[in-house]
Amino acid sequence: MLKFPQFAVGDFITAAARQWPEATCFVAPLSDPQNVELVRRQTFAETNSRVTRLAHALVDAGLKHGDRVAILAIDSIEHMEAILACAKAGITYCDLNFRLRAPELQNILTRSSVKGLFYNERYLPILEEIKGQVPVIPHWWQIDGEAGNYESFLSLVTDAPEMDAHSRGEDILSIMFTSGTTSIPKGVLQSERMMRNIVYSFNREIRLNPGGLQYSGASLFHVSGIGSVLHALYAGRASLLLPQFDDAAVLAWLQRGGITSCTLIPTMISAILELPGATDHEYADLDSILYGGSAMTPALLRKMMATFDCDLYNGLGAGTEAGIQTILTPDDHRAALAGKGELFSSIGQAIRGVDLRLCDEDLNDVPKGEIGEIVTRSETIMSGYLDQPELTARSIVDGWFRAGDMAWMDHEGYLYLATRKSDMIIRGGENVYPVEIESTLADHPAVLEVAVVGRDDEHWGELVVAAVKLREGMSVTELELKSHCKSRLASYKVPEYVLFFDVLPKNATNKLVKSEIRSMAGRILDERTS
């Protein structure tokens, strides 16, 4: 396994301030996210000064090494300062999904046992609602609004000496809760070693030069969101912090705001490209796009390549638990255009520093060409799950992490995603992998979004059900989409039902939530058969 130098995450901002003191570190809109002129800019030196003061203020307030604080906030400069200050002070931060409902938030705050909370004013009502049902949180810091006390807390420290990072190695830097698309959210214990090596992995595969502007569509509570900002910080590049993903705002920044690199998932890219004027603009400032998080259809990928004309990277992996594990490089994308069209469907090869195997249920290697579970070991694997030792033991076996993603490998070592193990459909004894059907349906010109799920059936075991959202102004029948599939797929893979929806539910990172889609489809089909 590839080893990286020991340079702690909490020291990134200190080193950047020494090397590029007057360069821009963070950019954030002052009001309207689409207004690329009315913004707040903060240099590396200014950021380091504020982060160091905040770290000292946290320690002075009585927080100790290993204590936990939570963050419930949309993305902002203050949000990022809180993360960096925790890394300096040796405090574990728990960045929470701001779309959580009261019962979910209550569950997570109870399990986390936090001693402090950074929050936005907009979330105060839900916090007050559950305040009596969670352990007492001694310290509350509102980072915005007229009642905000963040700046006054920061002002308690006026002349702070530089602080070396206290979170190092196997210290738990953050507890990140999974999105819960397949189960109750799990608390992933992310060590400083893990997050530092995720940044170094990014930097080896996607080298960012100092200067420029980086943007991630994922929020800071997501590993690709915080990983993107830390990568830019390490490389001396500014980060654009929009409150949350907004396709029109991102398009404005791409066209007029000078974004030079960004990280997006396919549904975000699709939403941006559907906006008026998106595909007939030249994006001269844009150097690269890293995409991933879910499968990208060949049709959408071709459209993206034709529009943006920049270096493209497809990074995939169990990010929250293990970072990016595979990458499809710009050269691979160019080869796909030049004739190796099969690469449009590939998730690439294992990145440097990741030892990757495809295994059966008993962790035996499967031959090339056969579908197996992606199993990896690297310096970017989590320490385990919060208070779930049995689940941790099932997920990390002799140092190998079981991602739950199913894929097959060609003779050149390129990987092709089949599905998550939990999403696989077994119809009449045949394994059906939704991504194959989803890619086929997405190639139909009328289909904007699609998710394929299983439905229990007494005869077949499971039936294939496709949930589809159509492009605005276009129409197609269920029979036509079934015929489209029959012309390309074996009969047992053709959906038994094609259901049309105006909206398909997504989680906070804009991934389609198959558990909810399965329930929605089930209710419709139950009504049909009742």
N, C-alpha and C positions, 0 to 999 in steps of 0.2 A: 504494500500500500504506500502511496505517496505521502511523505511527511511535509508539513509546512512549518515555517519559522514561528517561534513563540512571540506573538505580538498581540496583546489583548485588545478586545473590541473597545473597551473603555478608553484605550489610548489612541484610537483612530483620530478623534477630534483634536487631541493635543498635538499629534504629529502633523495633521493637516494645517493647524493654525501656525505651526512653526514654519512649514514649507510654503504655504500660500496664504499668509495672514489677511491680505486685502481682497482676495478672490471671493466670489459669492459662494456661500455654502447652501443656503436655503432661499427659495422664492415661493411666496404664497400670495394669493389674491387678497386684497383688502375687503372686497365685498363680492361683486359679481365674478364667479369663476371664469366666465367667458371674456372678461375684460383683461387683456394681456398687458395693458399699460398701467392700470391702477393696482400696483403690487407692493408688497413689503419684501425687501432684500436684506439678508443678514450675512456678513462675512464669516469666514472660518474663525478669525480672531474674536469677533463679537460672540459667536456661538460658543467657542471654548470658554470664554470668560463667564458667560451666563450658566453654562453647564457645570463648570467648576464651583461657582457660587451655590448653585442648587444642590450639588452633591454635598457640600459642607453644611448647607441648611438642613438637609435630611438627617445627616449624622448628628448635628446639634439638637435636632428635635427628638433624639433618642432612638432612632432606627439603627439597627445593628447589622453586621454582616450576616447574610442569609435570611433576614426578614423579607417579607413580601409586601409589595404595594400593587394595587390594581389601577388600570387606566380604562376609563369608559368615555371615549371621545372620538370625534371625527378627526381626520388628519390635519395637523397644524404644526407650526414651528415649535410651539410650547409642548405639544405631544411628543415630538422628537427629542426635545431637550430633556424631558422627563426620562425617556428611555436611556439616553446617554448618561445622565446623572446617576441613574441606578447602576449602570455598568461601572461607573467610576467608584461609587460608594460601596459596591459589593452587595447591593440589594437586588433581590429577584423581582422582576416586574411581571405582571399578569395583564396582558393587553387584551381587552374583552371586545367581542363582536358587538358593535353598537346597535345591532338590530335584534338583540336578545329580548325576549319577553320576560315579564316579571318572574315567573316560576324558574325559567332557565337561568336568569341572573342570580336569583336566590340560591339555586343549587351550586353554581360555580363559586360564588363568593363564600358560601359556607365551606365548601371543599378547600378553598384556597387559603383561608385563615389569614387574610391580609391585615396589615396594620396601618395602611394609608391608602388613599384613593384620590387620583387625579380625575376630574370629570368636567364635562361641558354642562352649561346651564340647562340645555335642552333635555338632559337626562335626569335632572333633579327630581321631577315628579315620580319617575319609576323607582329611583333610589329611595325616596321617602316612603314609597308604598311598601318596600320590603325591609326597611330599616329595622323593624322590630323582629324580623324573622331570620336575621343573619347575625353572626357574632359581631360584637361591638368593634367598629373601626375607629381608632383613636384620632386619626388625622385625615382631614378632608381639604382638598385644594381645588377650587373652581378655577379653571384656566381661561375663562372668558366671561363676558357679560359685566354689567355694572357691579354686581356683587362679588365678582371674582377676587380671590385673595392670593392668587399665584404670584403676582408681581410684588405684593407686600411681603410675602414669605421669602421671595428671592432677595428683597432689599434688606433682610435681616443680616445678610453677609455682604459686607462692602469691599473688603480687601482679602480675598481668598488666595492662599498659596496654591500652586499647582498640585493636583492630586493624581498620583499614578492609579491606574485601574486596580480595584480591589477584587473584582470578579475575574478569576483566572482558572484555566484548566477545567477541571471537573466541577467547579462551582456552578450552580444552576443560575444561568443568566436570566432565563425567562421560563414561564409556564404558559404554553400556548394551547388553547383548547381547539380541538378539531371542529370542523364545520358541522359535524353531525348529520351528514347527508345519508348515512346508512345506520346510525345508532346514536345513543346519547353521547354528547361531546366528551372526548377523553382529554385529560390534562397531560400534554406532552412536556416532559422535562428536558429543556434544551440547555445544555451546558455552554459555558463560554467557549470551550474547545470546539463544540459543534458549530456555533454561529460564526466563529472566526474562520473556520475551515470552509464553511459555505462561501464566505466572501472571497477567500483565496481561490477556491474552485472557480467561482465566477470570473475572477481576474485572470486566471490562466486560460480560460476558454474564450472569454469576451473581454479583451483588453480595452479599457477606457482610458483615453488621454485626459490630462488635466484640462479644465475649462469645459464649456458646453453645458448642456442641461439635460438631466435624466428624469424620466417620469415612469412611475409604476401605477397601473390601473388598480392593483390590489391595495387594500387598505393596510395600515401599519400593523394591525393585529394579525395579518397573514404573513407567512414566512417569505413569500416572494415580494411583499411590500416592504418589510423591514430589511430584507436581504438586498433589495435594489438600492435603498437609501444608504445602507452601510457600504455597499460596493462603490457607489459614487463618492462617498466620504473618503474612503480609503484611496481612491484614485484621484482625488482633487477636483471632482466634477460637482456642479451644483445640482440640487434636487428640487424639482417642482412638487410642492405639497398642496394638491387640491383637496377640499374637504372630503369628497368622495367621488367615485367615478361618475362622470357626466359626459356622454358621448359628444354633445355639442361643444362643451368646454374643451375637451381634449382635441377635437378637430380644430378649434380656434387656436390653441397653443401649437398644434402641429403646423398650421398654415401661417401663423403670424407671430407666434411666441418664441420661436427658436429652439424647440425641442430637438436634441441631437441623438438621443437614444431613449428607448422606452421598452417597458415590459407589459405585455397585454395577454389576455386569454382570448380564445377564438370568438366567444360571444361578444366581447367588447369590440374586437376587430370588425366583426360582421355589422354591429350597430353603427360604428363609425362610417363604414363604407356605404351604408344605406342612406346616409345624410346627403342632402342636395349639395353638389359641388365638391364632394369628397374625391371622386375618381378622376376629375379633370383638372386637378391642381398639381403643380410640381413641388415636391418636398425637398428642396435643395439642401436644407440644413440637416435633414435626417440621415444619420449614418447607419443606424442599426435598430432592429426590433428583435427582442427575445419574446417568443410566444410559447405557450404551453398551458398546462393545467387540465386540458381535456383534448380530445382528438380534434384535429383540423381536417376538414374535408378538402380533397384535392381542388374542387371548384373554388372554394373560398381562398385557398392558398394561392392559386393562380391569379385571382383577382387582386389579392394583396400585393403580390410581386409586381404585377403590372402597374399598380397605383403608386407604390412607395419607392420602388427602384433603389433599394438599399440592402445592406447585408442583413440576412435573416438567420436567426438561430431558433431551433425548436428544442427547448429543454423540458425534460419530463422526469418525474420521480415522485416519491412519496414525500413531498417537500417538507411538511411539518415534522415528520419523523426522521427524514434522511436527506433532505436537500435534493438538488438536481442530480439525477443518476445517469441520464443519457442526453446526448446532444446531436442534433443534425446541423451541420455547419453551413456557412454561406457557400462553400464549394460544393457541398452536397445539393443545395438548392439549385445552384447553377447547372450541375450535372443533370438534375431532374428536368430542367427546361431544355437541356441539350439532347435529351433522348432517353435518359434513364427514368422514365415516368413513374416507375414503381416507388421511387424515393419520395414522391409526394405523399405517400401513405406511411412513410417510415418515421419512427421516433429517434432514429440515429443510432449511434454506438455509445458504449459506456464511456463516460468522461474519464480523463486522467485522474488517478487517485481513487477510483471506484472499481472494486473487484466484483464483477457481475456474473451471475449464473441464472439459467432457467431450469427450474426443478419441478419434480412431481410432488405429491402430497407428503412423501417421506423424505424430501430433500435430496433425492437422487437426480443427477443431471439428466435432462431429456436431450435427444439428438436434435441437430439443426433441422429446421423445418417443422418440428412438432411444438405444440403450444405447452408452455410451462409457466410457473409462477416466477416473477422477477425476485431474485434474492441477492442482496448485496452486502458487502462490508466495506467500511471506509471510516475516515475521521469525521464524517458529517452525520453520523447516526446519533439519535437521541440517547439520553441516559435511561429512559423508561417512561412509564405512565404513572401519573400521580396516584399513589395509594392503590395501585392495581398490580401487585407483583406477579400474579398468575398470568395476566394478559401480557405483561412485559416478557415473561419467560416464554410464552408462545410466540411472541413477535420477534424476539432476538434470541436465536439459537446458536450457541457456540460462536457468538460475535457476528452472525449473519442475520440481517434484517429481512423479514418476510413482508414484502410490500402489499401483497394481495392483488397486484396487477398481473394480468396474464398476457403473455406475448410469445411470438416465435421469432427465430433468428434465421436469416438467409446465409448462404455460403460465404458472403463477404463480411459477415458480422453485424449487419444492419438489423435492427429490431423493429418489429411491427406489432403494435398493441392490439390485443384481442378484446379485453374488457377487464374490469375488476372482478375478482373471484366471486364477490357477493352479487354482482350484476348478471353473471352468466345464467342463461336460460337452458334448461334441459327439456327438450321436446321429444317425446317418444324414444328416450335413450340417447338422442343426439345432442351434443353440446352446441348451443347457438350463442355466438358472440355478438352482442348488440352493436358494437362499433362498426362491424361490417355492413349491417343493415342500415345503420344511421348514415354511413358514407354514401351508400347507394341512393337512399331517399334524398339526401342533401344535394345530390347531383341533378335532381329534377329542378328545372328553372322556377317553378312556383313555390318551392319549399324554402322557407327562411330558417326555421329551427326544427329540430326533430330529436326525440328521445325514444328509445326502444326499451320496453320493460316486459316482464313475464306476468302471466295470469294463470293461477292454479286451474287445472282441468282434470276431471276424474279419469278421462281416457288417455290423454297425451302426457299427463303430468304437469306440463306448462304449455301455454300458448303464447305466441309472439304478438305483442301489441305495440303499435307505433303511434306516438302522440306527435302531432304536427302543427306548426304555426306557419301560415302561408304569407308570402310577400304581399304587401299592400297592393290592392287592385288586381290581384291574380287569383285564379280559381282553378281547381282540379278536383276530380271526384275520388272517392275511396277506391273504386274499381280501377281508375287510371293509374293510381299510385301502386296498387297491387300488380298490375300488368307491367309497370316499370320495373318492379322488383323481380317478377318472374322471368324477365328477359335477361337478368344478370345473376340471379341467385338460385341455388338449389331450392326445390319446392318446400322443404321443411323449414327454410329460413324466411320464406315469404310471410309477412304479417297476416295473422288471421283477422285482425281488426286494424283499421287506420282511423284514428279519431282526430278531429280538428279542434284546436283551441285558439282563442284570441291571445291568451297569455300563458306561457309556460313558466312555472315557478323557478326562481334562481336563489341561490344563497348569497351571502355577503360578498363573495368573490366572483359573482356572476356565473357560477357553474349551475347547470340544470340540476334540480334536486329530484332525483329519481324516486325517492320514497314518497314524496308528495304527488308526483306524476302518476305513480302506480296507484295511489289511493284515488286520485281524480278519475283515472281510467276505470278503476274498479266500480266506482259509484255509477258511472254512466252505463257500463255493461250490465251491472246488476239490475238497473232500471229496465234495460232492454229485455232481459230474460224473466222479469217478475210478472 
